[in-house]
Amino acid sequence: MSCFGNRVTTDVYQNCCNANCLCEFDGDMRSVVTAPIYVQQVFDAVRFNLQGMKTFNDQAFRPCIPPGHRIKRVVDIRCRRFFNPDNVEDPRNLTLDVDTAISGASFLMDGKGNELRVVGADGTYSERIMYAETSDCDDKCKGTPVFGTQSVSVSGDVCIELDLLLCDSCNNEVIFTVCTDVNIAQPCQPMVLTNFFEICMPSAIDAAFMPRFTEFCNSACEARLATNNCGRDLAIDCDGKVSGNLIVAICLTCEKKIVVPVQLCVLSTGYVQAPLQQNAICSTFPSLFPSVIQDCDSNECCENGCKCECECEPVCEDPCESDCTPPKRPQPRR
């Protein structure tokens, strides 16, 4: 049971939750201000789907079905990627190794021949800096096309579950689940999926920062009986062990992006404050982010030293209190 009272329902068996709504807008435009942010803008992006397929014959499932039962039909087939959270280098983890080569541009290298990588939006070194002679298209205020070849190497396991409808000698039905892990490919001999793409690159000369190239893929899997017939594809031995013929498809979605660092002006209602979850013992707590410093209309304001408000009269007892809330200033009518 939650100690903070933010459960979806009062049902103690409910294991799901709702995320906190961190940003709200009351509709009052006087609370909206402009704020500069330094971010990466997506200049161009391409996305495509890839799929691979593998068959498995006489694949053994576990556990064995109870004695005296027979398989009447398959209720459901589920497939999911294998992942070991205790070891991300487990060879059984379904892994995607993306190798991309481009023509018409090049990736910057250091003196040792290694590609320069910078931190991307995912917090890892997932972006590569690109360079190309773009002067022909810069004069026309257009981008320069870049052609690329992508190879995705897939290796690891997937987990398959079968929901079987069993029937005993008295025609009593029960749903029984069996599962198995199947290997798509070994890391030394992966399943390779290849495709081609074209993407547009901005000027690499006029800006202070060269464009960056980033890519990412996500995988899913689907499984089915080889001939979609329970009698032909599933077999039971004398010990109740189930084996079957399967077709497993690996479904990939990949995206390539050209991003450039930019400065943008956005409309904002202020800094985000997450709701507190605490069982307070301390009387005061430190702030996590600096207070917003607002410009004042005259030098007479802010003489009380409270940087978080710009009205001449004080709005808090302690002018240096970190949670001092500035009053809303009316905006001139246009």
C-alpha positions, 0 to 999 in steps of 0.5 A: 500500500502506498504511503503517499496516497497517489495510487490509481485506486484504493484497491491494495492489489492495484500494482499500477500508478499514475504519473504526476502532472508537472505542468499546468496552465490556468488559461491566464496569459499574464502568467506566460513569459518568454524564456530562452532555451539552448537545445538541439533542433531536428533538421531532418529525419527518416524512419523505416521498418525492417523485419526478419524471420526465423523458423524453429522445429520441434521446439520444447516447451515447459512445463509438462502438461498434467497427466490425463489432459489433451490440447484442445486448441491454442488460446494465445501466443505471446512473444517478448524480448529477453532481457537480463537486468542484472547483466546488460552484457548477457549474450541472451539479451536481444541486441541490435548492433547498428552500423551505418555508412554514409556517402556525400559526407563524412564523420569527423575523426580524431588523430587516432582515426576514431569517430568523434562522438558527442552526448545526445538526447539519451545522455550517452555518446550517441551522436556523430559530427558530420562534415560535407562541402555544402557551398553549392546548396548553401547559396540556394538556401537548401540542404545537401543530400546525403546517402546512407547504408544501414546494417542492423545485426540482431542477436539474442533470445526471445521468450515465447508463451503459449496459452493452451486450452486443455481438456481432461477425460471428463471434458473439463477445460482449463487454460495452461501456459507453457513457455520457452526461450528461442535463440534468434542468432549468436553474436558471432553469426547475427541476423543482418538486416540491411536498407538504404536511406537518403537524408538532408544535411544543413550547412556545415560552413556558416554555423558555429556548430557542425550538424550531428548525426544520430540513430536509434532502433527499437525491436519487437517480436511476433510468433505463430505456429508454423502452419497455424494448425494445432494438430500439425504443429504441436506434439505431446510425448508420453511424459506430457512434454510439449514441442512445437513448430514455430515461426518468429518474426523480428520487427524493427523500427529505425530512425535517423536524425540530423540535429543542430544546436540552436537557441530558441525562445519559448513561452513558459509559465515558469519552472516546474516543481514536482509534488512533495512526497515526505514524512517531514522531520526537518523544519526547512529543506533546500531548494533544487533550482535557482529562483527566477530573476525578473527584470524590474521597472525601476531601481526603487524595486527589489530594495528588500533584497528578495530577488524573486519579486520585483514589487516595491512592497514586500510579499514575504516576511523573510526577503531571502526565503527561497520559496518566496513567490512573486506576485503576478505583474499585469501586462500592458494591453496591446 
